């Protein structure tokens, strides 16, 4: 998995199917310093009681991301993939961002950090703006650590509204070659090491 990510490839498949590896062209990316916070979102986040943590509930986040979603027949986060990302979390490469309302986990995301790139894998939201809050706080932390790129993989209206853009796969691969060397872990708050 680490080798694949360093080369712009990620898994995406269904239970019972062969592993498929993807490298879309164009690629959806976000520069952490270009995260767009609309006025309406800013007001909503300022008036919310959300609390955000890192790496406190990785298993719960990945399980929530693997859950059923409207309009989707299943998930690519199979039991085997779940275990693989949990192992990467134990090794310090995979991270989670959790959004809480009191004791309830209401949103979050997970992904991998290599060098100066964070590879976003999946996110979920049980309350309005919870996943946006997770991305906002993540981007602030990535800026503090000189991380230059957040890989969003596949474009969506949600990601575009946050400032994500499309770049050619060849440009993405060239950026990875520099930004992932060396392929060190990205340390985030709450890391267990």
C-alpha positions as CSV (number, residue, x, y, z in Angstrom):
1,X,0.0,0.0,0.0
2,X,2.8,2.5,0.9
3,X,4.5,1.8,-2.4
4,X,1.2,2.2,-4.3
5,X,0.4,5.6,-2.7
6,X,3.9,6.9,-3.3
7,X,3.3,6.2,-7.0
8,X,-0.2,7.7,-7.1
9,X,-2.1,4.4,-7.0
10,X,-4.9,3.5,-4.6
11,X,-7.2,0.4,-4.1
12,X,-10.9,0.6,-4.8
13,X,-13.0,-2.5,-5.2
14,X,-15.9,-4.5,-3.8
15,X,-16.1,-7.4,-1.4
16,X,-15.7,-10.6,-3.4
17,X,-14.0,-8.9,-6.4
18,X,-10.3,-8.8,-7.4
19,X,-8.3,-5.9,-6.0
20,X,-8.4,-3.1,-8.5
21,X,-5.8,-0.3,-8.4
22,X,-6.7,3.2,-9.5
23,X,-4.8,6.2,-10.7
24,X,-7.4,8.6,-12.2
25,X,-6.5,11.2,-14.8
26,X,-7.2,13.9,-13.9
27,X,-6.5,13.7,-10.2
28,X,-8.4,15.7,-7.5
29,X,-6.0,17.5,-5.1
30,X,-6.2,20.2,-2.5
31,X,-3.4,22.4,-1.3
32,X,-4.0,22.7,2.5
33,X,-3.4,26.5,2.3
34,X,-6.2,26.8,-0.3
35,X,-8.9,25.2,1.8
36,X,-12.0,27.3,1.1
37,X,-14.2,28.2,4.1
38,X,-17.4,29.9,2.8
39,X,-18.9,32.5,5.1
40,X,-21.9,30.3,5.8
41,X,-19.7,27.3,6.8
42,X,-17.6,29.6,9.0
43,X,-20.7,30.9,10.8
44,X,-22.0,27.3,11.2
45,X,-18.6,26.0,12.6
46,X,-18.3,29.0,14.9
47,X,-21.7,28.4,16.4
48,X,-21.4,24.6,16.6
49,X,-20.3,22.6,19.6
50,X,-18.0,20.4,17.5
51,X,-14.8,19.1,19.1
52,X,-12.0,17.7,16.9
53,X,-9.4,15.1,17.8
54,X,-6.7,13.2,15.9
55,X,-6.1,9.4,16.1
56,X,-8.3,8.8,19.1
57,X,-10.9,6.6,17.4
58,X,-9.2,5.4,14.2
59,X,-11.2,2.1,14.2
60,X,-14.5,3.8,14.7
61,X,-13.8,6.3,11.9
62,X,-12.8,3.6,9.4
63,X,-15.9,1.5,10.3
64,X,-18.1,4.6,9.8
65,X,-16.5,5.3,6.4
66,X,-17.2,1.6,5.5
67,X,-20.8,1.9,6.4
68,X,-23.7,2.0,3.9
69,X,-24.4,5.2,2.1
70,X,-27.4,6.4,0.1
71,X,-27.0,5.5,-3.5
72,X,-24.1,3.1,-3.1
73,X,-24.5,-0.6,-3.1
74,X,-21.5,-1.4,-0.9
75,X,-18.0,-0.3,0.1
76,X,-14.5,-0.9,-1.1
77,X,-13.4,-0.9,2.6
78,X,-13.5,-4.6,3.0
79,X,-12.5,-6.5,6.1
80,X,-9.0,-7.1,4.7
81,X,-8.6,-3.4,3.7
82,X,-9.8,-2.3,7.2
83,X,-7.1,-4.5,8.7
84,X,-4.4,-3.2,6.4
85,X,-5.2,0.4,7.3
86,X,-5.3,-0.4,11.0
87,X,-1.8,-1.9,10.6
88,X,-0.7,1.3,8.8
89,X,-2.2,3.3,11.7
90,X,-0.3,1.2,14.2
91,X,2.9,1.9,12.2
92,X,2.2,5.6,12.3
93,X,1.3,6.1,8.6
94,X,-2.5,6.2,8.7
95,X,-4.3,8.8,10.7
96,X,-7.9,9.7,11.6
97,X,-9.6,13.0,12.3
98,X,-12.6,12.7,14.5
99,X,-15.4,15.2,15.0
100,X,-17.4,14.9,18.2
101,X,-20.6,16.4,19.5
102,X,-20.4,15.6,23.2
103,X,-19.5,11.9,23.4
104,X,-21.0,11.1,19.9
105,X,-18.7,10.6,16.9
106,X,-20.5,12.6,14.2
107,X,-17.9,12.9,11.5
108,X,-14.4,12.3,10.4
109,X,-11.9,11.1,7.9
110,X,-8.9,9.0,7.6
111,X,-5.9,8.7,5.3
112,X,-2.1,8.2,5.0
113,X,0.7,10.7,5.5
114,X,3.9,10.2,3.5
115,X,6.6,12.9,3.3
116,X,4.8,16.1,2.5
117,X,1.6,14.5,1.1
118,X,-1.6,13.4,2.9
119,X,-3.6,10.9,1.0
120,X,-7.2,11.2,2.0
121,X,-9.0,7.9,1.8
122,X,-12.6,8.4,3.0
123,X,-14.8,10.6,5.1
124,X,-18.2,10.4,6.7
125,X,-20.7,12.9,8.3
126,X,-23.6,12.2,10.5
127,X,-24.3,15.9,11.1
128,X,-24.2,18.8,8.7
129,X,-20.6,20.2,8.2
130,X,-19.0,17.5,10.4
131,X,-16.7,16.2,7.6
132,X,-15.9,19.8,6.5
133,X,-14.9,20.6,10.1
134,X,-12.6,17.5,10.0
135,X,-11.0,18.7,6.7
136,X,-10.5,22.3,7.9
137,X,-8.7,21.2,11.1
138,X,-6.6,18.7,9.2
139,X,-5.6,21.3,6.6
140,X,-4.5,23.7,9.5
141,X,-2.3,20.9,10.9
142,X,-0.9,20.0,7.5
143,X,0.1,23.6,6.9
144,X,1.9,23.6,10.3
145,X,3.9,20.6,9.1
146,X,4.8,21.9,5.7
147,X,2.6,19.3,3.9
148,X,2.0,20.7,0.4
149,X,-0.7,18.4,-1.0
150,X,-3.8,16.6,0.1
151,X,-4.7,13.9,-2.4
152,X,-8.5,13.8,-2.7
153,X,-8.3,11.1,-5.5
154,X,-11.7,11.5,-7.2
155,X,-13.5,14.8,-7.8
156,X,-16.9,15.6,-6.2
157,X,-18.9,18.8,-5.9
158,X,-18.3,18.6,-2.1
159,X,-14.6,18.6,-2.5
160,X,-14.6,21.3,-5.2
161,X,-16.6,23.5,-2.9
162,X,-13.7,23.2,-0.4
163,X,-11.1,24.3,-2.9
164,X,-10.0,21.0,-4.5
165,X,-9.0,21.1,-8.1
166,X,-8.1,18.7,-10.9
167,X,-4.5,18.2,-12.1
168,X,-3.1,15.9,-14.8
169,X,-2.0,12.5,-13.6
170,X,1.5,13.2,-15.0
171,X,1.8,16.4,-12.9
172,X,0.5,14.6,-9.8
173,X,3.1,11.8,-10.3
174,X,5.9,14.4,-10.7
175,X,4.8,16.2,-7.5
176,X,4.7,12.9,-5.6
177,X,8.2,12.0,-6.7
178,X,9.5,15.1,-5.0
179,X,7.1,15.4,-2.1
180,X,7.2,11.8,-1.0
181,X,11.0,11.7,-0.8
182,X,11.8,10.6,1.8
183,X,8.6,8.7,2.6
184,X,8.6,9.6,6.3
185,X,5.6,9.6,8.5
186,X,3.6,12.7,9.1
187,X,3.2,13.3,12.8
188,X,-0.2,14.6,13.9
189,X,-1.6,15.5,17.3
190,X,-2.6,12.5,19.3
191,X,-0.2,10.1,17.6
192,X,0.5,7.3,20.0
193,X,4.3,7.2,19.5
